[in-house]
Amino acid sequence: MRFVRTAVPVLAATLLLSLARPAAAHDEPTTHESKPEPGAVTEEDKEDKEKHEEEEKEGAEARWEVIADVVLGSTTTKVLSEGRARPTSSRPANVFDSTRVFATSMLFGVERHVGERLTFGARIPVVNAELDSRAGSADSRSAFAAGNFELEVGYVLVKRSTWNLVGTLEIALPTAGGKEAPTREEVAAEPDRRYAYTRYDRFAAVHAGAAVRGAYESALFESGNLGLVPKVQANFHLGKATLSPMVKLENLIDLTGDDEVYINELVGGVRASYRATPEIEPGVHLWMRELHEHSHTDDSFSTVAVVEPFLRFHLGRLKPTLSVILPFAGDLADAKTYGVRLGAVGEL
């Protein structure tokens, strides 16, 4: 009996050890690891997902965003000017001059995030421009003007782990400076009249401010118009890549009683970027704008296609961006328009 009482515990311990050894050996890492099955979630996928969730958390914690955006560029347009002084006559020349406009287009804004879905914001552009006659028929001069003050509200319509859908309504109030020049026929009917040339220069300045930005946000720069802009944008996060298609309709309603009654601009585009490192995110933005101008006498159409390669930096809560705006088709390309952008978004 003493033998049985001694042998049973020993046999039980031996059996448990023999069962445990294969399992332990099976858990030990080997030099020949099996490949993940197709569709299996890898460690890299998990890290990308955790990084995206962490970025979303940081964005949700940032209640305010301050935006500063400066575009330096040039375009060509027709401007009504007094012309060079003529010593033998007091009558103004009143020339429609092909003018090269060098514009500094500055945009300032602020956004307030309420919860995880709602955003309120406000923006206003300011433009400083130098106007140079291409034919030398008018003196060089400068013009400074503010654009339209814009209010916006955005809401995340759909929110998923790797994508979302955002709807935005922008309202541009008619605060832009300048006035559109009369037509050639109207000037020819009153050849001795001195017009408000300074106001026409300011109008040309704000239009140049929109042009060097690739006509992407014309409602901010259209003098004498109330802008109503509904917009829908999706954001897809595919690992380190981000893809953001967008479409909006800029409805510009004339409040001056001039010839143009209504302008609509359909803008569609896509922005793609890749987070190459935690600090550097190169990408490209492509868009097209189709303008339909309704007037009392006739309607007109124009098209613009633009590419904007960019480089965004992630420096904590500060995100600077450097890009080049290059219209490659349409009236802006014909006007030899370009822009260089330096912008930054700061989170508070």
Legacy VTK file of the C-alpha trace (Angstrom):
# vtk DataFile Version 3.0
C-alpha trace
ASCII
DATASET POLYDATA
POINTS 348 float
0.000 0.000 0.000
2.859 2.309 0.775
4.247 1.606 -2.742
0.896 2.418 -4.354
0.580 5.691 -2.433
4.097 6.656 -3.588
3.877 5.440 -7.207
0.558 7.053 -8.137
1.706 10.673 -7.626
4.981 9.952 -9.440
3.181 8.438 -12.452
0.719 11.334 -12.568
3.522 13.908 -12.517
5.407 12.032 -15.254
2.294 11.902 -17.461
1.660 15.655 -17.074
5.267 16.477 -17.967
5.136 14.267 -21.064
1.992 16.058 -22.253
3.384 19.515 -21.569
6.698 19.044 -23.403
5.263 18.788 -26.968
3.093 21.861 -26.407
6.044 23.882 -25.153
8.173 22.688 -28.011
5.389 23.616 -30.408
5.221 27.153 -28.989
8.930 27.791 -29.394
9.775 29.962 -32.428
11.388 28.201 -35.367
13.545 29.508 -38.158
10.950 28.436 -40.762
7.854 30.548 -40.028
4.726 29.826 -42.034
3.446 32.518 -44.390
0.178 34.269 -43.459
-2.861 32.974 -45.245
-4.445 35.210 -47.904
-6.754 37.753 -46.265
-5.179 37.258 -42.827
-4.508 40.360 -40.721
-0.743 40.890 -40.379
1.140 42.696 -37.640
1.807 45.586 -40.067
-1.943 45.927 -40.728
-2.579 46.028 -36.992
0.081 48.710 -36.526
-1.423 50.823 -39.363
-4.905 50.497 -37.866
-3.666 51.424 -34.379
-1.783 54.414 -35.847
-4.904 55.578 -37.720
-7.041 55.230 -34.579
-4.457 57.211 -32.626
-4.476 59.984 -35.268
-8.287 60.119 -35.159
-8.144 60.367 -31.376
-5.648 63.220 -31.573
-7.875 64.988 -34.147
-10.913 64.560 -31.912
-9.035 66.100 -28.999
-8.128 69.189 -31.073
-11.141 71.477 -30.629
-9.855 74.398 -32.736
-7.939 74.682 -36.004
-6.296 77.867 -37.263
-5.602 78.085 -41.001
-3.122 80.348 -42.809
-2.579 79.880 -46.532
-0.561 82.063 -48.933
-0.387 81.566 -52.716
2.023 83.581 -54.867
1.379 83.496 -58.577
0.544 85.196 -61.823
-2.163 85.246 -64.488
-3.255 87.315 -67.507
-6.563 89.169 -67.855
-8.215 92.124 -69.595
-8.475 95.295 -67.495
-10.119 98.600 -68.393
-7.657 101.393 -67.605
-7.393 105.086 -68.264
-4.329 104.574 -70.386
-1.216 106.711 -70.509
-1.774 110.470 -70.318
-1.865 112.261 -73.679
-0.485 115.823 -73.558
-2.685 117.083 -76.436
-6.016 115.876 -75.051
-7.803 115.689 -71.731
-9.899 112.791 -72.978
-9.021 109.442 -71.356
-7.801 106.650 -73.589
-10.048 104.062 -71.881
-8.150 101.023 -73.137
-9.035 97.379 -72.503
-5.511 96.296 -71.796
-4.098 92.768 -71.709
-2.572 92.857 -68.236
-0.221 90.544 -66.391
-1.295 90.359 -62.738
1.154 89.193 -60.064
-0.958 88.293 -57.047
-0.310 87.420 -53.422
-3.464 85.603 -52.348
-3.710 85.168 -48.565
-6.428 83.095 -46.885
-7.056 83.058 -43.132
-9.561 80.908 -41.284
-10.567 79.199 -38.075
-12.578 76.032 -37.384
-14.322 74.803 -34.256
-15.018 71.075 -33.754
-18.059 70.156 -31.689
-18.028 66.486 -30.769
-16.747 63.981 -33.336
-19.037 64.957 -36.230
-19.886 68.678 -36.275
-17.580 71.516 -37.411
-18.127 75.273 -37.719
-15.703 77.574 -39.520
-15.046 80.999 -41.015
-12.574 82.177 -43.692
-11.661 85.361 -45.523
-9.080 85.992 -48.285
-6.973 89.112 -48.837
-5.228 89.873 -52.147
-2.383 92.217 -53.023
-1.636 92.507 -56.747
0.693 94.265 -59.168
-0.813 95.039 -62.596
1.508 95.447 -65.588
0.363 96.291 -69.106
1.677 93.766 -71.627
1.546 96.329 -74.470
2.750 99.276 -72.406
-0.478 101.212 -73.000
-1.040 101.833 -69.264
1.151 102.550 -66.264
1.982 99.796 -63.799
-0.011 100.020 -60.596
-0.926 98.028 -57.496
-4.256 97.021 -55.969
-5.277 95.639 -52.601
-8.661 94.094 -51.763
-10.357 91.701 -49.386
-12.461 88.815 -50.649
-15.774 87.411 -49.499
-16.177 86.496 -45.843
-17.280 82.874 -45.675
-19.105 80.878 -43.004
-19.241 77.103 -43.140
-20.745 74.155 -41.309
-19.673 70.551 -41.829
-21.061 67.263 -40.577
-19.696 63.708 -40.769
-22.579 61.878 -42.450
-20.990 58.417 -42.285
-18.124 57.346 -40.035
-16.368 53.978 -40.326
-13.032 52.640 -39.127
-11.214 53.279 -42.441
-13.383 55.909 -44.195
-15.909 58.666 -43.658
-18.253 60.885 -45.643
-18.469 64.612 -44.847
-21.124 67.063 -46.004
-20.401 70.818 -45.905
-22.368 73.980 -46.630
-20.397 77.191 -47.249
-21.985 80.651 -47.379
-19.822 83.414 -48.912
-21.047 86.892 -47.991
-20.559 89.649 -50.635
-17.743 91.589 -48.947
-15.169 91.430 -51.777
-13.788 94.703 -53.076
-13.818 95.969 -56.641
-16.355 96.224 -59.415
-16.596 94.541 -62.784
-15.708 96.835 -65.678
-18.317 97.856 -68.288
-18.293 96.217 -71.699
-16.494 97.599 -74.756
-19.835 98.646 -76.199
-20.717 100.629 -73.075
-17.338 102.376 -73.088
-17.619 103.176 -76.801
-20.987 104.811 -76.143
-19.364 107.242 -73.647
-15.772 107.713 -74.871
-15.167 110.904 -72.864
-16.143 109.429 -69.517
-13.632 108.765 -66.781
-14.526 105.482 -65.142
-13.793 104.061 -61.692
-10.483 102.559 -62.794
-9.276 101.862 -59.258
-12.346 99.741 -58.556
-11.741 97.782 -61.760
-8.150 97.164 -60.669
-9.390 95.775 -57.342
-11.840 93.547 -59.211
-8.969 92.249 -61.351
-6.906 91.692 -58.191
-9.480 89.486 -56.449
-10.076 87.522 -59.658
-6.323 86.989 -59.955
-6.361 85.779 -56.331
-8.838 83.080 -57.371
-6.965 82.254 -60.592
-3.577 81.578 -58.968
-5.422 79.122 -56.683
-6.632 77.245 -59.743
-10.221 78.558 -59.507
-10.831 75.975 -56.788
-12.675 78.388 -54.482
-14.109 81.112 -56.705
-16.949 81.921 -54.290
-14.368 83.528 -51.980
-13.300 85.984 -54.703
-16.418 86.916 -56.701
-17.234 90.586 -56.071
-20.883 91.522 -55.648
-22.087 87.920 -55.370
-23.600 85.836 -52.618
-22.162 82.319 -52.677
-23.968 79.140 -51.603
-21.696 76.110 -51.852
-22.831 72.579 -50.909
-19.976 70.063 -50.863
-19.556 66.323 -50.260
-16.182 64.693 -49.589
-15.156 61.132 -48.751
-11.902 60.194 -47.001
-10.499 56.685 -47.378
-7.570 55.571 -45.192
-5.805 52.603 -46.810
-2.862 51.809 -44.581
-0.467 54.734 -45.015
-2.337 56.069 -48.050
-5.262 58.509 -48.016
-7.686 59.060 -50.904
-10.207 61.934 -50.770
-12.625 62.430 -53.695
-14.767 65.587 -53.573
-17.553 67.294 -55.518
-19.157 70.706 -54.893
-21.423 73.205 -56.646
-20.616 76.907 -56.238
-23.811 78.926 -56.717
-22.978 82.634 -57.133
-25.964 84.990 -57.064
-25.399 88.527 -58.373
-26.543 91.288 -56.010
-25.383 94.305 -58.055
-28.015 94.296 -60.810
-25.328 94.001 -63.512
-25.476 91.763 -66.564
-24.642 88.461 -64.834
-27.640 87.091 -62.963
-26.279 83.758 -61.792
-23.035 81.785 -62.021
-22.602 78.147 -61.121
-19.330 76.295 -60.969
-19.197 72.518 -60.687
-15.892 71.440 -59.145
-14.835 67.810 -58.835
-11.490 66.401 -57.826
-9.481 63.905 -55.840
-6.600 64.268 -53.401
-4.203 61.346 -52.851
-1.317 61.179 -50.395
1.026 58.678 -48.755
2.484 58.925 -45.248
6.066 58.113 -46.218
7.355 58.813 -42.706
5.640 59.973 -39.510
6.616 63.558 -40.425
6.395 63.660 -44.253
3.337 63.091 -46.468
3.737 63.690 -50.232
0.678 63.757 -52.453
-1.131 65.197 -55.439
-4.436 67.044 -55.889
-6.288 66.956 -59.217
-9.493 68.851 -60.019
-11.653 70.216 -62.813
-13.991 73.204 -62.765
-16.884 73.689 -65.170
-18.234 77.264 -65.117
-21.682 78.160 -66.465
-22.388 81.894 -66.538
-25.995 82.994 -66.984
-26.673 86.583 -68.106
-29.567 88.638 -69.455
-28.293 88.336 -73.016
-26.286 85.144 -73.350
-24.814 82.172 -71.471
-21.184 81.107 -71.526
-19.123 78.099 -70.475
-15.497 77.616 -69.517
-13.436 74.716 -68.202
-10.303 74.467 -66.096
-8.159 71.432 -65.244
-5.466 71.731 -62.560
-2.832 69.541 -60.929
-1.235 70.393 -57.582
1.611 68.212 -56.281
2.179 68.899 -52.586
4.311 68.007 -49.597
2.725 68.065 -46.146
4.681 67.954 -42.896
3.351 66.639 -39.577
5.103 68.488 -36.776
3.010 67.745 -33.726
-0.096 69.925 -33.900
1.350 72.040 -36.735
0.933 70.834 -40.333
2.741 73.024 -42.930
2.153 72.385 -46.650
4.184 73.338 -49.721
2.740 72.896 -53.223
2.717 74.135 -56.825
-0.593 74.902 -58.604
-0.409 74.187 -62.347
-3.465 74.612 -64.621
-2.873 72.383 -67.661
-6.131 72.836 -69.630
-8.766 75.521 -70.105
-8.737 79.303 -69.877
-6.304 79.453 -66.927
-3.747 77.434 -68.869
-4.239 79.767 -71.845
-3.606 82.726 -69.510
-0.303 81.138 -68.391
-1.475 80.974 -64.791
0.514 79.388 -61.978
0.712 79.505 -58.193
3.070 78.484 -55.387
1.366 77.683 -52.093
2.728 77.808 -48.553
0.121 76.965 -45.958
-0.193 75.697 -42.419
-2.884 74.288 -40.150
-2.417 74.562 -36.404
-4.474 72.523 -33.933
-5.385 73.929 -30.527
LINES 1 349
348 0 1 2 3 4 5 6 7 8 9 10 11 12 13 14 15 16 17 18 19 20 21 22 23 24 25 26 27 28 29 30 31 32 33 34 35 36 37 38 39 40 41 42 43 44 45 46 47 48 49 50 51 52 53 54 55 56 57 58 59 60 61 62 63 64 65 66 67 68 69 70 71 72 73 74 75 76 77 78 79 80 81 82 83 84 85 86 87 88 89 90 91 92 93 94 95 96 97 98 99 100 101 102 103 104 105 106 107 108 109 110 111 112 113 114 115 116 117 118 119 120 121 122 123 124 125 126 127 128 129 130 131 132 133 134 135 136 137 138 139 140 141 142 143 144 145 146 147 148 149 150 151 152 153 154 155 156 157 158 159 160 161 162 163 164 165 166 167 168 169 170 171 172 173 174 175 176 177 178 179 180 181 182 183 184 185 186 187 188 189 190 191 192 193 194 195 196 197 198 199 200 201 202 203 204 205 206 207 208 209 210 211 212 213 214 215 216 217 218 219 220 221 222 223 224 225 226 227 228 229 230 231 232 233 234 235 236 237 238 239 240 241 242 243 244 245 246 247 248 249 250 251 252 253 254 255 256 257 258 259 260 261 262 263 264 265 266 267 268 269 270 271 272 273 274 275 276 277 278 279 280 281 282 283 284 285 286 287 288 289 290 291 292 293 294 295 296 297 298 299 300 301 302 303 304 305 306 307 308 309 310 311 312 313 314 315 316 317 318 319 320 321 322 323 324 325 326 327 328 329 330 331 332 333 334 335 336 337 338 339 340 341 342 343 344 345 346 347
